[in-house]
């Protein structure tokens, strides 16, 4: 079954069958390990893990370990064993609790993007993003109808990380109902351990079959080729620890082996300087002669700014997040449009982020990491002066991203924007378009104006020489990433008055449309 067919109706069909616990039922929970064998194997595994940790650092391999399973399955003690021999400078542990009020203002994956391990480090998630399809579902925080989209987004999240070079090891530690109740009673009766037993843990025991069904469904739909689950027989703690540690060692070893393989040449096409007859020329269809007279400009600008200020209050009250992206040619007027957009807004509920080349820290993560960290919260406006589209523009044209990377990013970008709009975001994307001749005129004006000359750099002139390459890249970007939920708006920019008003009126229309849908 694929996600396009995975609807709420199919969920009910899934529940009405009798195979939904088959995967977990096949586990032999009677498997045990004697103390002597356990001691020998655990020592050897810990030495291997310490050595592999250094190899990860030397090879700049990021690793994510996900520990999921029943309450009292021994995840805490396992975690202690895992990090016992490791250098604490090379790993971080993230105990995932219920989302805070601040975290609830963002898409559910936002807080996990914040805690990704950088290259060379190990991130251990004690519970994880899977909380949203397990406990949150058990307690009605998430509904059955939302689960398919959550698992779709989780699969996309993990695939993006693995494609970017992250090694992921995911574990579900399974307990029998009898063992679960026994351990909860033991912990609850121990004054040093009782604080660890939550009401939610007893609820798992009480609704064992229902929670097991949720787990089985999660395992079925999120065990993928790039991030498979390892099912662990957990009734014997010694067996579970050795199995988990053995698999962590195996996953890291395999990832390091892949890094050491000789790089094969990936066939690539020469840089494309013109569009093929089958490719749409979106920029060529824009009427750059559109203009506004100054008096009309002043009136429409004033009306639009007043309206936008009124809408700012409405989106704050209704907790609507708005994200406005500006891309365009050098000297196309992005800065002027942003200034008019923000002139009358309350500065307490909007932020402008100007993105340039990634820093050395940002290069240690997936390229979307730095943008996830800056998306606006509910009820506020985020304005991005350039964005993740640099991946398929400057990074593509200048060779900072490989052909495999920038071609893959079209899908990653669409997934990212889909996750945002599914969480209620209004996304408005602008490409400010000017002619080749108008750009030259503006460059010359800047060069001769002492107050604007700082805006003109050698890089601007170099980019101008590659206009044909960028022209193709922009058209292909629009063709591949203009979606019903996040369409591109190409702004005729030769006349700055027309461009500025067009930007404001487009943002107003997008916000009004979303507000009407929420009424």
N, C-alpha and C positions, 0 to 999 in steps of 0.2 A: 504494500500500500504506500502511496506517495502522498506528500503533504497537500498537493492540489486536490486530492480526493479525501483528505483526512478532515472531515467536517464534524460538526456536532452530532449529526445523524450517525456517522460511522462510529463515534464513541459509544453510542447506545448499542449498536450492533456488536461492538467489541465486548461490552459487558455481558451481552446475552449469550456469548459463547462459553465453552468450558475449558478453553486451553490457556486462559490468561495467567495462570500460575505455573505453567509447565516449566519455564526456564528456572525459576527458583526451586521448584519441587524436585528438579533433577539433582540438586546439590546433596551430597552425602554429608549430613551434619554430624555423623558419628566419627568422622575422621579425627584422629588424634596424633599427637607427637609426644614421645617420652622425654623426660627432662634432660637426659644425657645427650640425645640426638639434637634436641632443641638448643642446648647450650653450645654445642659444637657449631651448628649451622648459623646461629644468630651472630656468633663472634666473627665467623668468616664473612657473613653478609655485611656487617657493620664496617669491617675493614675495607671491603670492596666499595661500599658507599662513600666512605671518606676519600678514597682514592679517586672515585668518579666525580666527586664534588670538585676536586682540583682540576680534573680534565674538563669539566663544564666551564670553569673559569678560564682556563687556557684557550679553549675553543669558542668561548663566548656563546655557549649554548644555554638558552633559558629553559627551565623545566617547571612544569606545573603538576602538582600532586593533589588529587581530589579524594578526600576521605568521606564517604557517605555510608549509611547503614542504619540499622536499628539503634534506638537508644540503648545504652549500656552494652554496646557491641565491642567495647574495648578500644575505641578510636583514640581516646586520650592516652592510655598506656602505650598504644602502638606509636603514637606521635612522639612520646618521650623516648622510646627505643630508637625511632628513626633519626632523631636529631642528637642522640646521645654521643655519637662519635664525630659529629659534623662540626665544621668550623662555623660558629654563629655569625660570622661576618658574611657568609655566603648564602644564607637562607632567611626567609621570613615566614612566620606562621600567621595565618589569618583566620581567627575563629569567627565564623559568620553567625551573627545573631539576627534578630528581627530588624528590618530596615528602620532607621531613625526617621523622624519627621522630615528632616532635611533631605535624606536620601529618597523619600517617597515623592519628592518634587521632580524627580528625574526618571527616565526609563530604567527598568529594573537592572539592566546590565551596567549602568553607569558606575555604580560603586565598585564593581569588579574590574572594570577597565582601569580604575584608579589604583588598584592593588596588584596589577600585573608585575611579575618579576622582570627586571632588566636583563639584558644579555649577560650570560655567565652566572646567573643567580637561580636559586630554587625557591619557588613559592608553594607553600603547603596550605591548602584550604581545608580547614576543619569544618565540614559542611561548606556549601558553596551556592552557586546559582541554582542548583537543583532544589534548594529549599522552597523555591517558588512553585514547583510542581509536585511537592510532597507535603510538607507541613502546612504551607499556606493553602493548599488544596483541601487537606484534611479538616482545617478549621474554617473553611469557607471564605478565606481572604481572596483566593483565586477560584473562579468557577470552572466547571468542566469545559465550558465553551471557550475559555481563554487559553486552555492548556496546549492545543495544537500550535497556536502562534508563539507561545513561550518556548516550546520545544524546537520549533522552526528557527527562532532567533538564537537559541542555545547552540544548535548545530552549526549555524552560520558563524557564530562567535568562535567556536572551537576550530572550525575549518580555516577561518582567516588566520588564527594564531599558528596553527600547524603549517599552513602554506608559507608563513613568514619565518618558520624555523624553530618554533617552540615544540618541545617534547611534552606530551600530556599523558599522565597515567591516572586512570580513574578506577576507584574501588567501591564496590558495594559489599559490605560485610553483613552477612545474613545470619539470623538467629531463628531457632525454633520458638514457637510461642511459649512453650514451657520454660526454655532457658531465659527468654526475655523477662518473664514474670519473676523467675527465681533471682536473677541479678538485680532487678529493681527493688525487690524486698530486702536483699542483702545490703545494698547501698543505703536504702532508707533507714535501716536499723542501726547503721554505723554513724555515730555522731560526727565523725570526721569526713564522711562521704555523703551524708544525707542532703547536704546543700546542692549536690550535683543533680539530684532527681527532681525534674520539673513536673508540673501538672501535665504538660504536653507529653511527657514520656509515658505516664500512666495511660494517657489517651491512646497512644500507639498500641499498648498492650490490650486495651479494651476493644479497640477496633482493628485488631491484628489483620484479619482477612481483607478489610477495606484498604488499609494502608499498604498491605502487600500487593493488592491489585494496582494501586497507584505506582508502586515501585516497579512492578513488572512492566507496566505500560511505559514508564520512563526509560527503563533499560532497553526495551524493544525499539523505541523510536530515537534514542540518542546514542546507541552503541553503533558507531560509524567506523568506516575504514580508517579515518584519520584519528579518531579518538574512541577506541573501543572500551567497553567496561570489562573489568576483571571481577568475577563473582567469587567471593571468599566465604568458605565455610567457617562460621565464627563461633560455634558452640565450644570448640577447644581454642583457648586464647593462644596457646603456643603455636598451634597449626596456623592460625590466622596471621600471626605476626611474621612467621617465616614465609608464608605465601605472599603476603604484601611486599615484604622487603625483597624477596626474590624477583618479583615482577618489576619493582622500581629499578633494581639493578639491570634487569633485562631491557627495559624501555630506554634507560639512559645509555646503555652500551650500544644498542641498535642505533640510536640517534647519533651518537658519536661516530659510529662506523660509517653512517651515511655521509657525515661531514668529511670524513677522510677519503671517501671515494674520489677518484679523479673526475674533475668536472668535464662533462661531455659538452661539446659545442651544440648549442640549441640553434637550429636553423632560424634565421631572421630575415625579414625583408629589408631592403634598403629604405632609408627615410623617404616618406611619401611627400612629394612636393606639389602634387595636384590631385584633385578628387577624380575618382573614376566615374564614368558615365552613370553607373548605377547608384552612386552615392549622392544624397541630397545636399544641395548647397544652401543651407539655412541663412548664412550671412549674405549671400548674393541676392537674396530676395528682399532684403531690408531696404526701405526707402530712406536714404540718408539725407534727402532734401526736406524732410519734415522739420518745421520750425515753429516758434512762437514769437510774436512781437512782445516787446518788453512790458507793455501795459497788461496784455493778456497773461503773460508769465507771472507778473506780480500778483494779480488777482487770484489766479488758479493756485499759485503756490501758497498764498495766505489761507485760502479756503481749505486746501489739503492739509496744511500744518495744524490748523484748528481742529479739523476732523480727526487727525491722527492723535492729537492730544486727548480728545474725548474717548477714542478707542483704547488708548493706553489705560484709562481707568477701568473700562469694561473688561479688558483681558486680565487686569489685576484681580478684579472681583471674581471672575469666572475661572481663574487659574489657567489661562491659555498661554502656553509658551510660544513665542514667535522667533523664528530664526531667519535672518535676511543675509544672503550671500552676495558679495560683489566680486565678479570676475570681469576682465576686459583687457583691451589693449593698453599698453603704456600710454599715459597722457589722455586716456579716454574720458576722464572726469569722475572717477570713482570717489575721490576725496570730496569733491564739490557736492556730489549727490548725497553722500553720507552726512555732510554738514547740514544740508537742507532737511534731511530726514530727521535729524536729531535736534534741530534748532529750538523747537518748542516742547520737546519731550521732558518729562521729569527725570533727571539724571539718576535718581535713586532706583529706577527699575529698568534701566537699559545699560548695556555695556558694549563698547566697540573693541573688537580684537583685530589687530593688524598682524597677519602672519607673513613671515618671510622664510628664508631657508631654515630647516630644522637645526636646533642646537645639538651639541655633542650628547647631551642627556637624552634628547628626544629621539636621536638615532638609535638608542638602545632598545626602542620599543617598536611595535607595529606603527605604521605611519598614521593610522587613525587615532592613536592614543592621545596625541596632543589636542585633537579636536574634541574628542569625547570629554576631556577635562574642562572645556570651556563652553559647552552648550548651556543655554539659559535654563533657569529653573521655571517652574510653573508661574505664570502671571508676569513674566518679564520678557524683555526683548534682547536678543543677542544679534549683533551686527558684525559680520565677518568680512574684513577687507582682505580678500583672497581666502582660500579654503583648501579642503581636501582635493579639489580639482587640480591643484598643482601636480598631483601624481600623473595625470594624463595630459598635462600641458608642459610646464617647464621641465619636470623630471623626465618626461618622455623625450622631448625635443633635445634637451641638453645631455641626455644619456645618464642621468643620475639614477634612474630606475631601468632595470633590464626590460626587454620586450615582454618576457613572461610576467614580470611584476606589473607593468602598466596595463597590459591586456587583462590580467586577472582583476585589476582594481575597478573596472566598470561594474562588475557584479558586486564587489564588496561595497562600493559606494551606494548602489541601489539598495542593497540590504540594509545598510546603515540608515539611509533616509526613510526606508520603509519602517524600520523600528521606531524612528522618531515620530513619524506621522501616525503610526498605530498607537503611540502613547499620547496623541493629542496635539502634537506640534504643528504649527503653521510654518511651512518652509517656502520662502520666496527666493528664487535664484535669478540673478541678473548677469547677462553678458552685455557690457557696454561696448557698442560697436562704432568705430569711426573708420573713415577711409584712409588708405595709405598716404594720400596727399595731405589730409587734415592732420595726421599724426606728425608729419614732417613740419608743417606750419607751427604746431604747438611746441615741438622740440626747439625750433628756432626762437620762438617767443620766450621760452624758458631760458635758453642760453643767453639771451640778450637782456633779461630782466634780473637785476641783482637780488630781488626778493624771491625769485623762483628758481634761480640757477641751481640751487642745492638739490632740487627735485630731479634734475637731469644727470644721469650717470653714464659711465662707459657701457655698463650692462644694457641700458636702454638702447643704445646705438647697436650693440651686438644683437639684441633681440630683434631689432628692426630689420637687420640683414637676413634674419631667418623667418620673415613674414610668411612666405609660402608654406613653410613647415608648420607654423602655428595655425595658419588658416585651415589646413587640413585637420590638424589635431582638434581645433575648436569645433569644427563641423561634426567630426566623428564623436566628440564628447557629447554634443547636444543630441545627436542621433541615438546614442546608447544610454543616456542618463536622463532624458526628458520623459518623465513618467506621469501618469494621471495624478499621483499623489504629490509629486514634486516636479512640476514642469519648469522648463527654462523660459525666461522672458528676455528676448533680444531687444535691447534699447538702442534706437537710432541716436547716435551721440554727436554727430557733427555740429548740431545746435545744442549748446549746453542748457539753454532755457527749456527746450522741449524735453531733453533727457531727464532733467531734475524733476519736472512735474510728472512725467510718465512714471518714474520710479515711485514717487509718493502715492500716486493714484493706484498703482498696481498693488502696493503694500496694503493700502486701505481696502481695496476690493477683496484681497485674500483674507484679511482679518474679518471683514464683514460676512463673508461667505461662511467661515468657520463658526462665527457667533450665531448665525441663523440656524446652522445645523445643530447647535447645542440647545437652542430654545425649544 
